[in-house]
């Protein structure tokens, strides 16, 4: 488990994983079978985001699914308000249950499909994992970004990312690809900010 996490946070993450696997038996929210697999493929995947988000910043996590990275951020960033948007009501039911079970006061679960004229408000940080193309994400969240908003998008191969980034408006956005040193497959975070 990541060194910077407290004992309580590690325990909460373990409870979250156990609950996800249990719920998954009857509701199939993701394709994982063991704790080790969830930990390796999901938790470790989200951990690098923690170090890239300052305290007291509001976070919008799009297409939260089973709660990666949304719930991981709720647990590890207790000083941040985290809003999880998920269109699937079965997954939202699970996310609400986790929120209650782990007493995640800083968490807001929103069961809706994100649309570009949404009224969710403004956020300091917008995160996604396996959600949509970068261009589509930027378009859908134009109502949610202010001049200092940072996008942290968990993505796969750099080659694919570069192709996706060809489509975005470079005058409006500047970006950086942060390579995550994952030994078993290629992962990157795309950091996007508005140009001043």
N, CA and C atoms as an extended XYZ file, in Angstrom:
588
Properties=species:S:1:pos:R:3:atomname:S:1:resname:S:1:resid:I:1 pbc="F F F"
N         0.859       -1.203        0.000 N   UNK     1
C         0.000        0.000        0.000 CA  UNK     1
C         0.888        1.244        0.000 C   UNK     1
N         0.396        2.304       -0.524 N   UNK     2
C         1.157        3.550       -0.675 CA  UNK     2
C         1.591        4.106        0.681 C   UNK     2
N         2.858        4.528        0.785 N   UNK     3
C         3.412        4.947        2.078 CA  UNK     3
C         2.766        6.186        2.663 C   UNK     3
N         2.317        7.096        1.810 N   UNK     4
C         1.824        8.375        2.330 CA  UNK     4
C         0.416        8.247        2.949 C   UNK     4
N        -0.191        7.057        2.866 N   UNK     5
C        -1.545        6.901        3.389 CA  UNK     5
C        -1.531        6.528        4.864 C   UNK     5
N        -2.514        7.037        5.590 N   UNK     6
C        -2.591        6.707        7.010 CA  UNK     6
C        -3.167        5.302        7.175 C   UNK     6
N        -3.046        4.773        8.380 N   UNK     7
C        -3.555        3.434        8.687 CA  UNK     7
C        -5.065        3.376        8.414 C   UNK     7
N        -5.778        4.419        8.852 N   UNK     8
C        -7.232        4.471        8.641 CA  UNK     8
C        -7.577        4.463        7.159 C   UNK     8
N        -6.825        5.231        6.369 N   UNK     9
C        -7.080        5.289        4.927 CA  UNK     9
C        -6.851        3.924        4.285 C   UNK     9
N        -5.775        3.261        4.700 N   UNK    10
C        -5.492        1.924        4.155 CA  UNK    10
C        -6.621        0.958        4.512 C   UNK    10
N        -7.103        1.060        5.752 N   UNK    11
C        -8.200        0.183        6.178 CA  UNK    11
C        -9.459        0.454        5.362 C   UNK    11
N        -9.732        1.740        5.134 N   UNK    12
C       -10.924        2.096        4.343 CA  UNK    12
C       -10.806        1.577        2.916 C   UNK    12
N        -9.625        1.677        2.337 N   UNK    13
C        -9.426        1.175        0.965 CA  UNK    13
C        -9.650       -0.335        0.942 C   UNK    13
N        -9.147       -1.025        1.972 N   UNK    14
C        -9.353       -2.477        2.029 CA  UNK    14
C       -10.836       -2.829        2.147 C   UNK    14
N       -11.560       -2.062        2.969 N   UNK    15
C       -13.008       -2.298        3.119 CA  UNK    15
C       -13.724       -2.033        1.796 C   UNK    15
N       -13.307       -0.986        1.130 N   UNK    16
C       -13.888       -0.627       -0.172 CA  UNK    16
C       -13.687       -1.756       -1.178 C   UNK    16
N       -12.457       -2.285       -1.260 N   UNK    17
C       -12.169       -3.375       -2.200 CA  UNK    17
C       -13.021       -4.600       -1.877 C   UNK    17
N       -13.098       -4.950       -0.591 N   UNK    18
C       -13.869       -6.125       -0.182 CA  UNK    18
C       -15.334       -5.947       -0.557 C   UNK    18
N       -15.875       -4.740       -0.314 N   UNK    19
C       -17.284       -4.456       -0.628 CA  UNK    19
C       -17.527       -4.505       -2.135 C   UNK    19
N       -16.571       -3.976       -2.913 N   UNK    20
C       -16.705       -3.974       -4.378 CA  UNK    20
C       -16.747       -5.402       -4.912 C   UNK    20
N       -15.878       -6.258       -4.384 N   UNK    21
C       -15.851       -7.652       -4.850 CA  UNK    21
C       -17.133       -8.384       -4.457 C   UNK    21
N       -17.625       -8.085       -3.251 N   UNK    22
C       -18.857       -8.711       -2.763 CA  UNK    22
C       -20.050       -8.289       -3.630 C   UNK    22
N       -20.176       -6.988       -3.858 N   UNK    23
C       -21.276       -6.436       -4.660 CA  UNK    23
C       -21.187       -6.964       -6.087 C   UNK    23
N       -19.961       -7.126       -6.548 N   UNK    24
C       -19.702       -7.578       -7.908 CA  UNK    24
C       -20.239       -8.991       -8.180 C   UNK    24
N       -20.279       -9.816       -7.140 N   UNK    25
C       -20.774      -11.199       -7.296 CA  UNK    25
C       -22.196      -11.207       -7.834 C   UNK    25
N       -23.007      -10.252       -7.367 N   UNK    26
C       -24.408      -10.233       -7.790 CA  UNK    26
C       -24.704       -9.182       -8.845 C   UNK    26
N       -23.863       -8.151       -8.941 N   UNK    27
C       -24.211       -7.025       -9.826 CA  UNK    27
C       -23.223       -6.736      -10.943 C   UNK    27
N       -22.091       -7.425      -10.928 N   UNK    28
C       -21.135       -7.291      -12.019 CA  UNK    28
C       -20.811       -5.841      -12.400 C   UNK    28
N       -20.151       -5.118      -11.482 N   UNK    29
C       -19.789       -3.728      -11.798 CA  UNK    29
C       -18.403       -3.606      -12.427 C   UNK    29
N       -17.585       -4.637      -12.264 N   UNK    30
C       -16.302       -4.637      -12.979 CA  UNK    30
C       -15.791       -6.066      -13.151 C   UNK    30
N       -14.735       -6.229      -13.970 N   UNK    31
C       -14.307       -7.585      -14.332 CA  UNK    31
C       -13.109       -8.053      -13.511 C   UNK    31
N       -13.178       -7.883      -12.201 N   UNK    32
C       -12.064       -8.327      -11.348 CA  UNK    32
C       -12.515       -9.493      -10.489 C   UNK    32
N       -11.561      -10.339      -10.141 N   UNK    33
C       -11.918      -11.531       -9.367 CA  UNK    33
C       -11.340      -11.515       -7.948 C   UNK    33
N       -10.136      -10.968       -7.783 N   UNK    34
C        -9.479      -11.068       -6.471 CA  UNK    34
C        -9.091       -9.684       -5.956 C   UNK    34
N        -8.854       -9.619       -4.632 N   UNK    35
C        -8.394       -8.367       -4.012 CA  UNK    35
C        -7.103       -7.888       -4.657 C   UNK    35
N        -6.187       -8.860       -4.903 N   UNK    36
C        -4.880       -8.510       -5.479 CA  UNK    36
C        -5.060       -7.838       -6.839 C   UNK    36
N        -5.984       -8.388       -7.614 N   UNK    37
C        -6.206       -7.858       -8.954 CA  UNK    37
C        -6.781       -6.439       -8.895 C   UNK    37
N        -7.752       -6.219       -7.998 N   UNK    38
C        -8.331       -4.876       -7.841 CA  UNK    38
C        -7.244       -3.912       -7.384 C   UNK    38
N        -6.441       -4.388       -6.440 N   UNK    39
C        -5.396       -3.529       -5.893 CA  UNK    39
C        -4.404       -3.134       -6.980 C   UNK    39
N        -3.949       -4.144       -7.745 N   UNK    40
C        -2.915       -3.902       -8.745 CA  UNK    40
C        -3.442       -3.093       -9.925 C   UNK    40
N        -4.664       -3.449      -10.399 N   UNK    41
C        -5.158       -2.810      -11.629 CA  UNK    41
C        -5.942       -1.530      -11.376 C   UNK    41
N        -6.516       -1.393      -10.182 N   UNK    42
C        -7.383       -0.235       -9.949 CA  UNK    42
C        -6.812        0.745       -8.922 C   UNK    42
N        -6.458        0.226       -7.752 N   UNK    43
C        -5.984        1.127       -6.694 CA  UNK    43
C        -4.659        1.770       -7.094 C   UNK    43
N        -3.685        0.948       -7.471 N   UNK    44
C        -2.371        1.498       -7.827 CA  UNK    44
C        -2.460        2.447       -9.013 C   UNK    44
N        -3.430        2.199       -9.870 N   UNK    45
C        -3.646        3.038      -11.037 CA  UNK    45
C        -4.055        4.455      -10.619 C   UNK    45
N        -4.813        4.539       -9.521 N   UNK    46
C        -5.371        5.829       -9.091 CA  UNK    46
C        -4.464        6.584       -8.122 C   UNK    46
N        -3.570        5.857       -7.448 N   UNK    47
C        -2.731        6.482       -6.429 CA  UNK    47
C        -1.935        7.703       -6.932 C   UNK    47
N        -1.353        7.649       -8.150 N   UNK    48
C        -0.588        8.826       -8.611 CA  UNK    48
C        -1.409       10.121       -8.653 C   UNK    48
N        -2.722        9.996       -8.788 N   UNK    49
C        -3.551       11.203       -8.806 CA  UNK    49
C        -3.467       11.944       -7.470 C   UNK    49
N        -3.357       11.173       -6.384 N   UNK    50
C        -3.379       11.752       -5.038 CA  UNK    50
C        -2.314       12.836       -4.904 C   UNK    50
N        -1.103       12.495       -5.387 N   UNK    51
C         0.019       13.435       -5.253 CA  UNK    51
C        -0.108       14.648       -6.174 C   UNK    51
N        -1.010       14.557       -7.144 N   UNK    52
C        -1.169       15.665       -8.090 CA  UNK    52
C        -2.340       16.579       -7.748 C   UNK    52
N        -2.982       16.328       -6.602 N   UNK    53
C        -4.142       17.146       -6.220 CA  UNK    53
C        -3.879       17.792       -4.863 C   UNK    53
N        -3.978       19.118       -4.822 N   UNK    54
C        -3.744       19.825       -3.562 CA  UNK    54
C        -4.971       19.695       -2.662 C   UNK    54
N        -4.735       19.849       -1.357 N   UNK    55
C        -5.845       19.824       -0.406 CA  UNK    55
C        -6.785       21.005       -0.652 C   UNK    55
N        -7.992       20.859       -0.170 N   UNK    56
C        -9.036       21.908       -0.238 CA  UNK    56
C        -9.467       22.271       -1.663 C   UNK    56
N        -9.147       21.429       -2.625 N   UNK    57
C        -9.603       21.684       -4.004 CA  UNK    57
C       -10.812       20.793       -4.277 C   UNK    57
N       -11.817       21.344       -4.948 N   UNK    58
C       -12.994       20.526       -5.260 CA  UNK    58
C       -12.703       19.650       -6.477 C   UNK    58
N       -13.204       18.410       -6.416 N   UNK    59
C       -12.898       17.421       -7.458 CA  UNK    59
C       -14.192       16.919       -8.091 C   UNK    59
N       -14.184       16.841       -9.423 N   UNK    60
C       -15.297       16.233      -10.155 CA  UNK    60
C       -14.735       14.998      -10.848 C   UNK    60
N       -15.294       13.819      -10.505 N   UNK    61
C       -14.853       12.582      -11.142 CA  UNK    61
C       -15.961       12.100      -12.069 C   UNK    61
N       -15.638       12.016      -13.361 N   UNK    62
C       -16.665       11.673      -14.364 CA  UNK    62
C       -16.681       10.192      -14.686 C   UNK    62
N       -17.875        9.625      -14.764 N   UNK    63
C       -18.000        8.208      -15.103 CA  UNK    63
C       -17.305        7.351      -14.061 C   UNK    63
N       -17.694        7.561      -12.794 N   UNK    64
C       -16.966        6.952      -11.672 CA  UNK    64
C       -17.032        5.430      -11.633 C   UNK    64
N       -18.045        4.847      -12.252 N   UNK    65
C       -18.130        3.383      -12.284 CA  UNK    65
C       -18.170        2.786      -10.896 C   UNK    65
N       -17.259        1.862      -10.640 N   UNK    66
C       -17.189        1.231       -9.318 CA  UNK    66
C       -16.454        2.063       -8.289 C   UNK    66
N       -16.055        3.291       -8.662 N   UNK    67
C       -15.436        4.181       -7.673 CA  UNK    67
C       -13.951        4.442       -7.845 C   UNK    67
N       -13.428        4.131       -9.033 N   UNK    68
C       -12.011        4.438       -9.304 CA  UNK    68
C       -11.946        5.517      -10.356 C   UNK    68
N       -11.335        6.646      -10.108 N   UNK    69
C       -10.618        7.022       -8.886 CA  UNK    69
C       -11.475        7.697       -7.802 C   UNK    69
N       -12.768        7.979       -8.087 N   UNK    70
C       -13.566        8.806       -7.162 CA  UNK    70
C       -13.498        8.434       -5.693 C   UNK    70
N       -13.804        7.173       -5.371 N   UNK    71
C       -13.827        6.762       -3.956 CA  UNK    71
C       -12.419        6.758       -3.364 C   UNK    71
N       -11.437        6.342       -4.176 N   UNK    72
C       -10.043        6.369       -3.698 CA  UNK    72
C        -9.662        7.808       -3.315 C   UNK    72
N       -10.083        8.779       -4.122 N   UNK    73
C        -9.786       10.186       -3.815 CA  UNK    73
C       -10.556       10.645       -2.576 C   UNK    73
N       -11.809       10.199       -2.431 N   UNK    74
C       -12.592       10.551       -1.234 CA  UNK    74
C       -11.888       10.086        0.026 C   UNK    74
N       -11.358        8.867       -0.025 N   UNK    75
C       -10.701        8.283        1.152 CA  UNK    75
C        -9.375        8.977        1.442 C   UNK    75
N        -8.602        9.241        0.384 N   UNK    76
C        -7.231        9.724        0.592 CA  UNK    76
C        -7.121       11.248        0.645 C   UNK    76
N        -8.190       11.939        0.244 N   UNK    77
C        -8.164       13.411        0.264 CA  UNK    77
C        -9.349       13.926        1.099 C   UNK    77
N        -9.349       13.669        2.406 N   UNK    78
C       -10.502       14.041        3.240 CA  UNK    78
C       -10.784       15.548        3.290 C   UNK    78
N        -9.786       16.361        2.926 N   UNK    79
C        -9.987       17.824        2.948 CA  UNK    79
C       -10.575       18.341        1.640 C   UNK    79
N       -10.791       17.431        0.680 N   UNK    80
C       -11.330       17.835       -0.624 CA  UNK    80
C       -12.781       17.380       -0.751 C   UNK    80
N       -13.622       18.227       -1.337 N   UNK    81
C       -14.979       17.799       -1.675 CA  UNK    81
C       -14.893       17.041       -3.004 C   UNK    81
N       -15.398       15.815       -3.020 N   UNK    82
C       -15.308       14.988       -4.217 CA  UNK    82
C       -16.714       14.666       -4.725 C   UNK    82
N       -17.004       15.036       -5.974 N   UNK    83
C       -18.294       14.709       -6.584 CA  UNK    83
C       -18.089       13.628       -7.627 C   UNK    83
N       -18.835       12.529       -7.490 N   UNK    84
C       -18.734       11.419       -8.433 CA  UNK    84
C       -19.968       11.416       -9.323 C   UNK    84
N       -19.754       11.494      -10.630 N   UNK    85
C       -20.873       11.475      -11.570 CA  UNK    85
C       -20.882       10.123      -12.280 C   UNK    85
N       -22.003        9.424      -12.172 N   UNK    86
C       -22.130        8.108      -12.788 CA  UNK    86
C       -23.560        7.949      -13.300 C   UNK    86
N       -23.706        7.543      -14.575 N   UNK    87
C       -25.047        7.456      -15.164 CA  UNK    87
C       -25.769        6.154      -14.806 C   UNK    87
N       -25.005        5.117      -14.458 N   UNK    88
C       -25.601        3.817      -14.169 CA  UNK    88
C       -26.112        3.768      -12.726 C   UNK    88
N       -27.425        3.559      -12.562 N   UNK    89
C       -27.985        3.656      -11.213 CA  UNK    89
C       -27.549        2.514      -10.292 C   UNK    89
N       -27.251        1.350      -10.874 N   UNK    90
C       -26.756        0.228      -10.075 CA  UNK    90
C       -25.405        0.596       -9.448 C   UNK    90
N       -24.553        1.215      -10.265 N   UNK    91
C       -23.240        1.621       -9.758 CA  UNK    91
C       -23.391        2.735       -8.718 C   UNK    91
N       -24.339        3.647       -8.949 N   UNK    92
C       -24.571        4.726       -7.976 CA  UNK    92
C       -25.064        4.181       -6.645 C   UNK    92
N       -25.893        3.164       -6.710 N   UNK    93
C       -26.380        2.528       -5.486 CA  UNK    93
C       -25.179        2.019       -4.685 C   UNK    93
N       -24.262        1.351       -5.370 N   UNK    94
C       -23.053        0.837       -4.725 CA  UNK    94
C       -22.204        1.987       -4.155 C   UNK    94
N       -22.021        3.044       -4.952 N   UNK    95
C       -21.206        4.182       -4.502 CA  UNK    95
C       -21.808        4.844       -3.259 C   UNK    95
N       -23.133        4.961       -3.231 N   UNK    96
C       -23.798        5.551       -2.054 CA  UNK    96
C       -23.620        4.675       -0.825 C   UNK    96
N       -23.685        3.363       -1.043 N   UNK    97
C       -23.511        2.409        0.052 CA  UNK    97
C       -22.097        2.546        0.636 C   UNK    97
N       -21.107        2.645       -0.237 N   UNK    98
C       -19.714        2.820        0.204 CA  UNK    98
C       -19.563        4.136        0.961 C   UNK    98
N       -20.155        5.176        0.429 N   UNK    99
C       -20.094        6.487        1.079 CA  UNK    99
C       -20.613        6.379        2.520 C   UNK    99
N       -21.745        5.707        2.682 N   UNK   100
C       -22.325        5.535        4.026 CA  UNK   100
C       -21.476        4.612        4.897 C   UNK   100
N       -21.110        3.459        4.338 N   UNK   101
C       -20.345        2.474        5.126 CA  UNK   101
C       -19.025        3.037        5.627 C   UNK   101
N       -18.378        3.854        4.806 N   UNK   102
C       -17.063        4.384        5.183 CA  UNK   102
C       -17.152        5.804        5.739 C   UNK   102
N       -18.391        6.289        5.918 N   UNK   103
C       -18.632        7.640        6.447 CA  UNK   103
C       -17.806        8.693        5.711 C   UNK   103
N       -17.936        8.710        4.382 N   UNK   104
C       -17.174        9.664        3.564 CA  UNK   104
C       -17.978       10.964        3.429 C   UNK   104
N       -17.812       11.830        4.421 N   UNK   105
C       -18.582       13.083        4.500 CA  UNK   105
C       -18.291       14.022        3.332 C   UNK   105
N       -17.105       13.861        2.733 N   UNK   106
C       -16.654       14.794        1.694 CA  UNK   106
C       -17.114       14.373        0.299 C   UNK   106
N       -18.069       13.420        0.241 N   UNK   107
C       -18.390       12.804       -1.042 CA  UNK   107
C       -19.821       13.053       -1.463 C   UNK   107
N       -19.983       13.355       -2.751 N   UNK   108
C       -21.294       13.647       -3.304 CA  UNK   108
C       -21.484       12.726       -4.512 C   UNK   108
N       -22.521       11.873       -4.479 N   UNK   109
C       -22.753       10.936       -5.585 CA  UNK   109
C       -23.874       11.499       -6.468 C   UNK   109
N       -23.587       11.669       -7.739 N   UNK   110
C       -24.574       12.265       -8.654 CA  UNK   110
C       -24.929       11.254       -9.740 C   UNK   110
N       -26.183       10.802       -9.732 N   UNK   111
C       -26.608        9.800      -10.715 CA  UNK   111
C       -27.179       10.507      -11.940 C   UNK   111
N       -26.300       10.838      -12.871 N   UNK   112
C       -26.772       11.440      -14.125 CA  UNK   112
C       -25.729       11.289      -15.214 C   UNK   112
N       -26.170       11.489      -16.441 N   UNK   113
C       -25.243       11.490      -17.566 CA  UNK   113
C       -24.749       12.922      -17.705 C   UNK   113
N       -23.454       13.084      -17.776 N   UNK   114
C       -22.910       14.448      -17.875 CA  UNK   114
C       -23.203       15.015      -19.262 C   UNK   114
N       -23.737       16.234      -19.286 N   UNK   115
C       -23.992       16.897      -20.564 CA  UNK   115
C       -23.341       18.264      -20.554 C   UNK   115
N       -23.113       18.793      -21.756 N   UNK   116
C       -22.282       20.000      -21.773 CA  UNK   116
C       -22.954       21.230      -21.177 C   UNK   116
N       -24.302       21.233      -21.122 N   UNK   117
C       -24.915       22.373      -20.423 CA  UNK   117
C       -25.401       21.967      -19.037 C   UNK   117
N       -24.600       21.134      -18.349 N   UNK   118
C       -24.970       20.698      -16.999 CA  UNK   118
C       -24.872       21.856      -16.001 C   UNK   118
N       -25.491       21.675      -14.857 N   UNK   119
C       -25.504       22.735      -13.834 CA  UNK   119
C       -24.823       22.249      -12.556 C   UNK   119
N       -23.782       21.446      -12.729 N   UNK   120
C       -23.099       20.889      -11.558 CA  UNK   120
C       -22.218       21.918      -10.849 C   UNK   120
N       -21.927       23.017      -11.537 N   UNK   121
C       -21.084       24.041      -10.923 CA  UNK   121
C       -19.630       23.913      -11.346 C   UNK   121
N       -18.771       24.712      -10.691 N   UNK   122
C       -17.352       24.772      -11.065 CA  UNK   122
C       -16.505       23.907      -10.134 C   UNK   122
N       -15.447       23.335      -10.690 N   UNK   123
C       -14.560       22.476       -9.911 CA  UNK   123
C       -13.110       22.844      -10.179 C   UNK   123
N       -12.265       22.608       -9.176 N   UNK   124
C       -10.833       22.924       -9.313 CA  UNK   124
C       -10.090       21.825      -10.065 C   UNK   124
N       -10.572       20.582       -9.889 N   UNK   125
C        -9.908       19.443      -10.511 CA  UNK   125
C       -10.973       18.553      -11.150 C   UNK   125
N       -10.720       18.103      -12.378 N   UNK   126
C       -11.648       17.179      -13.046 CA  UNK   126
C       -10.869       15.920      -13.401 C   UNK   126
N       -11.361       14.764      -12.919 N   UNK   127
C       -10.658       13.515      -13.177 CA  UNK   127
C       -11.550       12.554      -13.966 C   UNK   127
N       -10.922       11.685      -14.755 N   UNK   128
C       -11.641       10.610      -15.438 CA  UNK   128
C       -10.707        9.414      -15.546 C   UNK   128
N       -11.326        8.255      -15.707 N   UNK   129
C       -10.545        7.045      -15.985 CA  UNK   129
C       -11.411        6.199      -16.902 C   UNK   129
N       -10.870        5.864      -18.057 N   UNK   130
C       -11.631        5.072      -19.042 CA  UNK   130
C       -12.993        5.707      -19.288 C   UNK   130
N       -12.993        7.008      -19.547 N   UNK   131
C       -14.277        7.697      -19.713 CA  UNK   131
C       -14.575        8.016      -21.179 C   UNK   131
N       -13.989        9.053      -21.698 N   UNK   132
C       -14.248        9.437      -23.094 CA  UNK   132
C       -12.965       10.034      -23.636 C   UNK   132
N       -12.992       10.424      -24.903 N   UNK   133
C       -11.793       11.051      -25.462 CA  UNK   133
C       -11.544       12.376      -24.744 C   UNK   133
N       -10.311       12.833      -24.830 N   UNK   134
C        -9.932       14.084      -24.176 CA  UNK   134
C       -10.802       15.235      -24.685 C   UNK   134
N       -10.972       15.290      -25.997 N   UNK   135
C       -11.765       16.372      -26.581 CA  UNK   135
C       -13.195       16.344      -26.044 C   UNK   135
N       -13.785       15.153      -25.996 N   UNK   136
C       -15.157       15.022      -25.516 CA  UNK   136
C       -15.256       15.416      -24.034 C   UNK   136
N       -14.281       15.006      -23.249 N   UNK   137
C       -14.261       15.357      -21.831 CA  UNK   137
C       -14.235       16.879      -21.661 C   UNK   137
N       -13.372       17.548      -22.427 N   UNK   138
C       -13.269       19.006      -22.341 CA  UNK   138
C       -14.592       19.666      -22.739 C   UNK   138
N       -15.209       19.115      -23.778 N   UNK   139
C       -16.460       19.683      -24.269 CA  UNK   139
C       -17.591       19.521      -23.241 C   UNK   139
N       -17.681       18.328      -22.675 N   UNK   140
C       -18.757       18.043      -21.714 CA  UNK   140
C       -18.624       18.836      -20.419 C   UNK   140
N       -17.393       19.265      -20.113 N   UNK   141
C       -17.176       19.938      -18.823 CA  UNK   141
C       -16.895       21.426      -18.972 C   UNK   141
N       -17.234       22.001      -20.140 N   UNK   142
C       -16.903       23.427      -20.291 CA  UNK   142
C       -17.625       24.290      -19.250 C   UNK   142
N       -18.770       23.828      -18.750 N   UNK   143
C       -19.485       24.553      -17.691 CA  UNK   143
C       -18.873       24.362      -16.318 C   UNK   143
N       -17.959       23.412      -16.207 N   UNK   144
C       -17.450       23.048      -14.881 CA  UNK   144
C       -16.021       23.507      -14.629 C   UNK   144
N       -15.421       24.114      -15.664 N   UNK   145
C       -14.017       24.525      -15.538 CA  UNK   145
C       -13.923       26.043      -15.398 C   UNK   145
N       -13.108       26.480      -14.438 N   UNK   146
C       -12.789       27.924      -14.344 CA  UNK   146
C       -11.352       28.105      -14.841 C   UNK   146
N       -10.831       29.305      -14.761 N   UNK   147
C        -9.528       29.563      -15.404 CA  UNK   147
C        -8.378       28.765      -14.782 C   UNK   147
N        -8.552       28.275      -13.553 N   UNK   148
C        -7.463       27.539      -12.881 CA  UNK   148
C        -7.739       26.035      -12.768 C   UNK   148
N        -8.812       25.574      -13.389 N   UNK   149
C        -9.142       24.146      -13.300 CA  UNK   149
C        -8.054       23.289      -13.933 C   UNK   149
N        -7.730       22.181      -13.259 N   UNK   150
C        -6.764       21.228      -13.820 CA  UNK   150
C        -7.500       19.931      -14.127 C   UNK   150
N        -7.263       19.418      -15.312 N   UNK   151
C        -7.806       18.113      -15.686 CA  UNK   151
C        -6.718       17.068      -15.449 C   UNK   151
N        -7.067       15.997      -14.765 N   UNK   152
C        -6.133       14.886      -14.588 CA  UNK   152
C        -6.828       13.647      -15.134 C   UNK   152
N        -6.459       13.248      -16.336 N   UNK   153
C        -7.146       12.151      -17.015 CA  UNK   153
C        -6.250       10.915      -17.037 C   UNK   153
N        -6.734        9.840      -16.444 N   UNK   154
C        -5.950        8.591      -16.449 CA  UNK   154
C        -6.135        7.908      -17.796 C   UNK   154
N        -5.038        7.716      -18.490 N   UNK   155
C        -5.095        7.170      -19.849 CA  UNK   155
C        -4.070        6.058      -20.026 C   UNK   155
N        -4.150        5.393      -21.170 N   UNK   156
C        -3.235        4.290      -21.466 CA  UNK   156
C        -2.011        4.720      -22.241 C   UNK   156
N        -1.890        4.214      -23.447 N   UNK   157
C        -0.657        4.392      -24.221 CA  UNK   157
C        -0.459        5.824      -24.725 C   UNK   157
N         0.795        6.261      -24.672 N   UNK   158
C         1.139        7.624      -25.090 CA  UNK   158
C         0.808        7.865      -26.559 C   UNK   158
N         0.995        6.833      -27.362 N   UNK   159
C         0.718        6.960      -28.794 CA  UNK   159
C        -0.764        7.335      -29.022 C   UNK   159
N        -1.648        6.634      -28.326 N   UNK   160
C        -3.094        6.894      -28.427 CA  UNK   160
C        -3.419        8.288      -27.892 C   UNK   160
N        -2.763        8.638      -26.783 N   UNK   161
C        -3.006        9.953      -26.176 CA  UNK   161
C        -2.639       11.060      -27.155 C   UNK   161
N        -1.458       10.932      -27.760 N   UNK   162
C        -1.006       11.968      -28.702 CA  UNK   162
C        -1.993       12.141      -29.848 C   UNK   162
N        -2.567       11.028      -30.280 N   UNK   163
C        -3.555       11.097      -31.348 CA  UNK   163
C        -4.794       11.873      -30.869 C   UNK   163
N        -5.224       11.545      -29.634 N   UNK   164
C        -6.383       12.246      -29.046 CA  UNK   164
C        -6.125       13.745      -28.876 C   UNK   164
N        -4.900       14.065      -28.499 N   UNK   165
C        -4.586       15.471      -28.218 CA  UNK   165
C        -4.497       16.325      -29.483 C   UNK   165
N        -4.373       15.666      -30.633 N   UNK   166
C        -4.354       16.422      -31.901 CA  UNK   166
C        -5.667       17.185      -32.073 C   UNK   166
N        -6.738       16.639      -31.479 N   UNK   167
C        -8.072       17.227      -31.683 CA  UNK   167
C        -8.415       18.389      -30.761 C   UNK   167
N        -7.592       18.628      -29.740 N   UNK   168
C        -8.019       19.664      -28.796 CA  UNK   168
C        -7.509       21.041      -29.211 C   UNK   168
N        -8.175       22.051      -28.717 N   UNK   169
C        -7.844       23.429      -29.061 CA  UNK   169
C        -6.602       23.874      -28.283 C   UNK   169
N        -5.448       23.894      -28.974 N   UNK   170
C        -4.181       24.194      -28.296 CA  UNK   170
C        -4.068       25.667      -27.881 C   UNK   170
N        -4.871       26.508      -28.502 N   UNK   171
C        -4.827       27.917      -28.086 CA  UNK   171
C        -5.444       28.056      -26.696 C   UNK   171
N        -6.473       27.254      -26.457 N   UNK   172
C        -7.187       27.326      -25.171 CA  UNK   172
C        -6.537       26.490      -24.081 C   UNK   172
N        -5.956       25.345      -24.493 N   UNK   173
C        -5.468       24.410      -23.483 CA  UNK   173
C        -3.987       24.110      -23.643 C   UNK   173
N        -3.318       23.997      -22.508 N   UNK   174
C        -1.947       23.474      -22.560 CA  UNK   174
C        -1.974       22.133      -21.845 C   UNK   174
N        -1.100       21.216      -22.258 N   UNK   175
C        -1.155       19.897      -21.650 CA  UNK   175
C         0.227       19.327      -21.408 C   UNK   175
N         0.242       18.314      -20.553 N   UNK   176
C         1.489       17.616      -20.249 CA  UNK   176
C         1.105       16.150      -20.059 C   UNK   176
N         1.956       15.244      -20.522 N   UNK   177
C         1.690       13.816      -20.320 CA  UNK   177
C         2.636       13.335      -19.229 C   UNK   177
N         2.060       12.844      -18.139 N   UNK   178
C         2.876       12.383      -17.018 CA  UNK   178
C         2.911       10.864      -17.082 C   UNK   178
N         4.093       10.315      -17.334 N   UNK   179
C         4.199        8.865      -17.457 CA  UNK   179
C         4.227        8.233      -16.073 C   UNK   179
N         3.348        7.248      -15.868 N   UNK   180
C         3.317        6.542      -14.596 CA  UNK   180
C         4.170        5.299      -14.758 C   UNK   180
N         5.080        5.122      -13.855 N   UNK   181
C         6.015        4.009      -13.991 CA  UNK   181
C         5.347        2.715      -13.543 C   UNK   181
N         4.537        2.153      -14.429 N   UNK   182
C         3.857        0.898      -14.119 CA  UNK   182
C         4.602       -0.190      -14.863 C   UNK   182
N         5.097       -1.158      -14.138 N   UNK   183
C         5.909       -2.172      -14.810 CA  UNK   183
C         5.087       -3.052      -15.747 C   UNK   183
N         3.784       -3.259      -15.421 N   UNK   184
C         3.046       -4.262      -16.201 CA  UNK   184
C         2.285       -3.730      -17.390 C   UNK   184
N         1.979       -2.445      -17.466 N   UNK   185
C         1.413       -1.902      -18.707 CA  UNK   185
C         1.596       -0.389      -18.729 C   UNK   185
N         1.428        0.178      -19.896 N   UNK   186
C         1.704        1.607      -20.036 CA  UNK   186
C         0.535        2.448      -19.553 C   UNK   186
N         0.791        3.330      -18.589 N   UNK   187
C        -0.231        4.247      -18.081 CA  UNK   187
C         0.331        5.655      -18.052 C   UNK   187
N        -0.529        6.614      -18.333 N   UNK   188
C        -0.129        8.016      -18.281 CA  UNK   188
C        -1.261        8.835      -17.698 C   UNK   188
N        -0.892        9.954      -17.102 N   UNK   189
C        -1.913       10.930      -16.715 CA  UNK   189
C        -1.772       12.072      -17.706 C   UNK   189
N        -2.884       12.520      -18.261 N   UNK   190
C        -2.837       13.716      -19.094 CA  UNK   190
C        -3.287       14.872      -18.208 C   UNK   190
N        -2.397       15.830      -18.037 N   UNK   191
C        -2.720       17.021      -17.252 CA  UNK   191
C        -3.038       18.135      -18.240 C   UNK   191
N        -4.224       18.709      -18.109 N   UNK   192
C        -4.621       19.782      -19.031 CA  UNK   192
C        -5.009       21.002      -18.219 C   UNK   192
N        -4.534       22.152      -18.628 N   UNK   193
C        -4.911       23.418      -17.980 CA  UNK   193
C        -5.268       24.422      -19.070 C   UNK   193
N        -6.021       25.429      -18.688 N   UNK   194
C        -6.346       26.477      -19.647 CA  UNK   194
C        -5.141       27.390      -19.815 C   UNK   194
N        -4.900       27.822      -21.022 N   UNK   195
C        -3.862       28.805      -21.239 CA  UNK   195
C        -4.283       30.121      -20.625 C   UNK   195
N        -3.346       30.780      -19.979 N   UNK   196
C        -3.676       32.083      -19.341 CA  UNK   196
C        -4.141       33.062      -20.424 C   UNK   196
